[in-house]
Structures are given as structure tokens and as C-alpha cells.
Amino acid sequence: MRKASTPARRLSQGEQRALASFIAGRLPAGQLNDELCRAREVALAQAEARQAPAALGAPALNAA
């Protein structure tokens, strides 16, 4: 029986940068996890900042 595949998560720009630096030999393995965590935190903060104005939305027009 095959396992249901899970969709791959897209990497943020910061995560891509950290992995590219690691592969190129500019980032030691011991620092990779820290850089990936930092990049994820930045990406989450940016996503929340984009969603905050959308959550507020335009004022509702209530006809009386």
C-alpha cells in the first residue's frame, strides 16, 4: 500500500539563501539550523504583517 504523499513546502528566500551558502561551503553545518530557523521566523513575521491589514479589511457599510 502506498503512503499518501504530502505536498512539499516552499522554501522562503532566506531559507534558500542559507541552503545555498551551506552547499557552497560558506556556511558551516553547525550554523545551518540557526540560519534556517532565523529565516523561518522572518518569513512568518512577514506573512503575519501581510495578513494583518487584510484581517482588518475595509470598514463595513451598514445601511440603516
N, CA and C atoms as an extended XYZ file, in Angstrom:
192
Properties=species:S:1:pos:R:3:atomname:S:1:resname:S:1:resid:I:1 pbc="F F F"
N         0.836       -1.175        0.000 N   MET     1
C         0.000        0.000        0.000 CA  MET     1
C         0.885        1.244        0.000 C   MET     1
N         0.540        2.209       -0.827 N   ARG     2
C         1.330        3.447       -0.912 CA  ARG     2
C         0.890        4.439        0.138 C   ARG     2
N         1.847        5.142        0.649 N   LYS     3
C         1.538        6.224        1.583 CA  LYS     3
C         1.046        7.423        0.804 C   LYS     3
N         0.139        8.140        1.389 N   ALA     4
C        -0.327        9.373        0.749 CA  ALA     4
C         0.808       10.385        0.776 C   ALA     4
N         1.064       10.972       -0.355 N   SER     5
C         2.167       11.936       -0.407 CA  SER     5
C         1.727       13.251        0.216 C   SER     5
N         2.652       13.876        0.886 N   THR     6
C         2.376       15.185        1.461 CA  THR     6
C         2.987       16.238        0.555 C   THR     6
N         2.286       17.323        0.348 N   PRO     7
C         2.834       18.358       -0.537 CA  PRO     7
C         4.090       18.981        0.068 C   PRO     7
N         5.029       19.280       -0.789 N   ALA     8
C         6.277       19.904       -0.341 CA  ALA     8
C         6.014       21.366       -0.010 C   ALA     8
N         6.626       21.818        1.035 N   ARG     9
C         6.511       23.212        1.447 CA  ARG     9
C         7.536       24.022        0.675 C   ARG     9
N         7.150       25.195        0.228 N   ARG    10
C         8.079       26.053       -0.500 CA  ARG    10
C         9.037       26.709        0.485 C   ARG    10
N        10.274       26.843        0.072 N   LEU    11
C        11.282       27.484        0.907 CA  LEU    11
C        11.215       28.991        0.726 C   LEU    11
N        11.386       29.703        1.822 N   SER    12
C        11.436       31.155        1.738 CA  SER    12
C        12.772       31.574        1.125 C   SER    12
N        12.861       32.834        0.771 N   GLN    13
C        14.100       33.342        0.188 CA  GLN    13
C        15.267       33.188        1.160 C   GLN    13
N        15.020       33.449        2.432 N   GLY    14
C        16.072       33.309        3.436 CA  GLY    14
C        16.537       31.871        3.601 C   GLY    14
N        15.581       30.939        3.554 N   GLU    15
C        15.937       29.521        3.655 CA  GLU    15
C        16.754       29.087        2.437 C   GLU    15
N        16.345       29.547        1.257 N   GLN    16
C        17.093       29.228        0.043 CA  GLN    16
C        18.512       29.771        0.124 C   GLN    16
N        18.641       30.993        0.641 N   ARG    17
C        19.959       31.621        0.777 CA  ARG    17
C        20.843       30.830        1.733 C   ARG    17
N        20.266       30.401        2.868 N   ALA    18
C        21.038       29.639        3.858 CA  ALA    18
C        21.497       28.302        3.278 C   ALA    18
N        20.600       27.604        2.585 N   LEU    19
C        20.977       26.324        1.995 CA  LEU    19
C        22.014       26.493        0.891 C   LEU    19
N        21.873       27.537        0.089 N   ALA    20
C        22.856       27.787       -0.967 CA  ALA    20
C        24.228       28.078       -0.368 C   ALA    20
N        24.262       28.838        0.719 N   SER    21
C        25.529       29.140        1.383 CA  SER    21
C        26.158       27.876        1.953 C   SER    21
N        25.320       27.001        2.516 N   PHE    22
C        25.823       25.749        3.065 CA  PHE    22
C        26.400       24.862        1.959 C   PHE    22
N        25.663       24.730        0.863 N   ILE    23
C        26.115       23.887       -0.244 CA  ILE    23
C        27.397       24.436       -0.862 C   ILE    23
N        27.509       25.771       -0.918 N   ALA    24
C        28.704       26.390       -1.490 CA  ALA    24
C        29.894       26.343       -0.534 C   ALA    24
N        29.660       25.911        0.710 N   GLY    25
C        30.754       25.803        1.664 CA  GLY    25
C        31.031       27.067        2.446 C   GLY    25
N        30.137       28.059        2.330 N   ARG    26
C        30.331       29.323        3.050 CA  ARG    26
C        29.683       29.322        4.430 C   ARG    26
N        28.840       28.324        4.696 N   LEU    27
C        28.139       28.248        5.977 CA  LEU    27
C        28.415       26.890        6.609 C   LEU    27
N        29.036       26.872        7.799 N   PRO    28
C        29.320       25.593        8.455 CA  PRO    28
C        28.029       24.869        8.842 C   PRO    28
N        28.094       23.555        8.889 N   ALA    29
C        26.923       22.740        9.204 CA  ALA    29
C        26.331       23.108       10.564 C   ALA    29
N        27.169       23.458       11.509 N   GLY    30
C        26.692       23.818       12.839 CA  GLY    30
C        25.844       25.070       12.869 C   GLY    30
N        25.982       25.919       11.877 N   GLN    31
C        25.210       27.170       11.829 CA  GLN    31
C        23.993       27.073       10.926 C   GLN    31
N        23.879       25.991       10.166 N   LEU    32
C        22.786       25.861        9.209 CA  LEU    32
C        21.426       25.891        9.895 C   LEU    32
N        21.251       25.121       10.960 N   ASN    33
C        19.967       25.086       11.653 CA  ASN    33
C        19.588       26.468       12.175 C   ASN    33
N        20.540       27.182       12.773 N   ASP    34
C        20.254       28.522       13.290 CA  ASP    34
C        19.803       29.461       12.181 C   ASP    34
N        20.474       29.405       11.041 N   GLU    35
C        20.123       30.274        9.915 CA  GLU    35
C        18.750       29.917        9.347 C   GLU    35
N        18.452       28.616        9.265 N   LEU    36
C        17.142       28.206        8.763 CA  LEU    36
C        16.033       28.639        9.715 C   LEU    36
N        16.252       28.509       11.007 N   CYS    37
C        15.257       28.946       11.997 CA  CYS    37
C        15.040       30.453       11.916 C   CYS    37
N        16.117       31.189       11.799 N   ARG    38
C        16.017       32.644       11.685 CA  ARG    38
C        15.249       33.038       10.422 C   ARG    38
N        15.527       32.356        9.320 N   ALA    39
C        14.844       32.652        8.059 CA  ALA    39
C        13.355       32.332        8.158 C   ALA    39
N        13.006       31.236        8.839 N   ARG    40
C        11.594       30.885        9.009 CA  ARG    40
C        10.876       31.924        9.862 C   ARG    40
N        11.534       32.398       10.923 N   GLU    41
C        10.927       33.414       11.776 CA  GLU    41
C        10.660       34.696       10.994 C   GLU    41
N        11.604       35.091       10.162 N   VAL    42
C        11.433       36.293        9.343 CA  VAL    42
C        10.283       36.100        8.366 C   VAL    42
N        10.219       34.927        7.720 N   ALA    43
C         9.153       34.656        6.755 CA  ALA    43
C         7.786       34.654        7.432 C   ALA    43
N         7.696       34.081        8.627 N   LEU    44
C         6.424       34.074        9.351 CA  LEU    44
C         6.007       35.484        9.761 C   LEU    44
N         6.964       36.283       10.202 N   ALA    45
C         6.659       37.662       10.587 CA  ALA    45
C         6.174       38.460        9.379 C   ALA    45
N         6.782       38.249        8.226 N   GLN    46
C         6.355       38.951        7.017 CA  GLN    46
C         4.962       38.506        6.599 C   GLN    46
N         4.683       37.219        6.715 N   ALA    47
C         3.355       36.710        6.354 CA  ALA    47
C         2.286       37.280        7.277 C   ALA    47
N         2.590       37.362        8.568 N   GLU    48
C         1.636       37.933        9.518 CA  GLU    48
C         1.408       39.415        9.239 C   GLU    48
N         2.465       40.118        8.870 N   ALA    49
C         2.336       41.542        8.568 CA  ALA    49
C         1.465       41.758        7.333 C   ALA    49
N         1.565       40.860        6.358 N   ARG    50
C         0.735       40.978        5.156 CA  ARG    50
C        -0.719       40.650        5.455 C   ARG    50
N        -0.958       39.720        6.372 N   GLN    51
C        -2.319       39.303        6.676 CA  GLN    51
C        -3.018       40.264        7.633 C   GLN    51
N        -2.286       40.976        8.446 N   ALA    52
C        -2.893       41.870        9.429 CA  ALA    52
C        -3.778       42.925        8.776 C   ALA    52
N        -3.312       43.665        7.759 N   PRO    53
C        -4.196       44.647        7.128 CA  PRO    53
C        -5.403       43.986        6.456 C   PRO    53
N        -5.243       42.803        5.906 N   ALA    54
C        -6.350       42.112        5.256 CA  ALA    54
C        -7.385       41.673        6.286 C   ALA    54
N        -6.923       41.335        7.482 N   ALA    55
C        -7.847       40.917        8.529 CA  ALA    55
C        -8.708       42.095        8.986 C   ALA    55
N        -8.130       43.282        8.999 N   LEU    56
C        -8.890       44.460        9.391 CA  LEU    56
C        -9.906       44.803        8.306 C   LEU    56
N        -9.468       44.745        7.071 N   GLY    57
C       -10.347       44.984        5.940 CA  GLY    57
C       -10.884       46.402        5.907 C   GLY    57
N       -11.711       46.625        4.941 N   ALA    58
C       -12.366       47.926        4.809 CA  ALA    58
C       -13.518       47.979        5.810 C   ALA    58
N       -13.866       49.182        6.229 N   PRO    59
C       -14.993       49.287        7.171 CA  PRO    59
C       -16.279       48.805        6.509 C   PRO    59
N       -17.062       48.105        7.280 N   ALA    60
C       -18.327       47.577        6.759 CA  ALA    60
C       -19.316       48.714        6.606 C   ALA    60
N       -20.052       48.676        5.526 N   LEU    61
C       -21.084       49.682        5.294 CA  LEU    61
C       -22.412       49.093        5.771 C   LEU    61
N       -22.933       49.673        6.805 N   ASN    62
C       -24.199       49.193        7.346 CA  ASN    62
C       -25.295       50.181        6.975 C   ASN    62
N       -26.233       49.717        6.190 N   ALA    63
C       -27.358       50.581        5.827 CA  ALA    63
C       -28.378       50.536        6.966 C   ALA    63
N       -28.799       51.701        7.363 N   ALA    64
C       -29.740       51.756        8.482 CA  ALA    64
C       -31.161       51.861        8.005 C   ALA    64
